[in-house]
């Protein structure tokens, strides 16, 4: 998700630069379309990540009910913690 956010920043700066330099209107319109597409990817990526996190948490809950343990379980717990921290930093 951070890569899409960085892409939006980069494309927004490029758009402003093109406007400042008086770029061809067609080229500017194309750049604005690129920026709009980049912006649309962030909510889509967030939605897919939230769905994957919910699935992972559900699977972990099922495995914990039967006292299943192992390195994969620990990796999954670590992943859920990392993703939740990611959401906390993007919401602040």
C-alpha positions in Angstrom: 0.0 0.0 0.0 2.9 2.3 0.8 4.2 1.9 -2.8 0.9 3.2 -4.1 1.0 6.1 -1.8 4.5 7.0 -2.9 3.4 6.6 -6.5 0.6 9.1 -5.9 3.0 11.6 -4.4 5.4 11.1 -7.3 2.7 11.4 -10.0 1.2 14.5 -8.3 4.5 16.2 -8.3 5.0 15.3 -11.9 1.5 16.7 -12.7 2.3 20.0 -10.9 5.6 20.2 -12.7 4.0 19.7 -16.1 1.4 22.4 -15.3 4.1 24.8 -14.2 6.1 24.2 -17.4 3.0 24.7 -19.6 3.0 21.2 -20.9 0.9 20.2 -23.9 -2.8 19.9 -22.8 -3.1 16.4 -24.2 0.0 15.3 -22.3 -1.2 17.0 -19.1 -4.6 15.2 -19.4 -2.9 11.9 -19.8 -0.8 12.6 -16.7 -3.9 13.5 -14.8 -5.4 10.2 -15.8 -2.3 8.4 -14.5 -2.6 10.2 -11.2 -6.3 9.4 -10.9 -5.6 5.7 -11.6 -2.9 5.7 -8.9 -5.2 7.3 -6.4 -7.9 4.7 -7.1 -5.5 1.9 -6.3 -5.1 2.9 -2.6 -8.7 2.1 -1.5 -8.7 -1.0 -3.6 -5.5 -2.2 -2.1 -6.7 -1.4 1.4 -9.9 -3.3 0.9 -8.0 -6.4 -0.4 -5.6 -6.2 2.5 -8.4 -5.9 5.0 -10.2 -9.0 3.5 -6.9 -11.0 3.6 -6.3 -9.9 7.2 -9.8 -11.0 8.2 -9.3 -14.4 6.5 -6.0 -14.9 8.3 -7.5 -13.9 11.6 -10.3 -16.4 11.1 -8.0 -19.2 10.2 -5.8 -18.4 13.2 -8.9 -18.5 15.5 -9.9 -21.9 14.1 -6.3 -23.2 14.6 -6.1 -21.8 18.2 -9.4 -23.6 19.0 -7.8 -26.9 18.3 -4.5 -25.9 20.0 -2.6 -26.0 16.8 0.9 -24.6 17.0 3.9 -24.3 14.8 6.2 -21.9 13.0 3.6 -21.0 10.4 1.1 -20.1 13.2 3.7 -17.8 14.7 4.4 -16.2 11.3 0.7 -15.6 10.8 0.4 -13.9 14.2 3.4 -11.8 13.4 1.9 -10.8 10.1 -1.4 -9.8 11.6 0.4 -7.7 14.1 2.5 -6.0 11.4 -0.6 -5.3 9.3 -2.5 -3.9 12.2 0.4 -1.5 13.0 0.4 -0.5 9.4 -3.2 0.5 9.7 -2.6 2.5 12.9 0.2 4.5 11.2 -1.9 5.3 8.1 -4.9 6.3 10.2 -3.0 8.7 12.4 
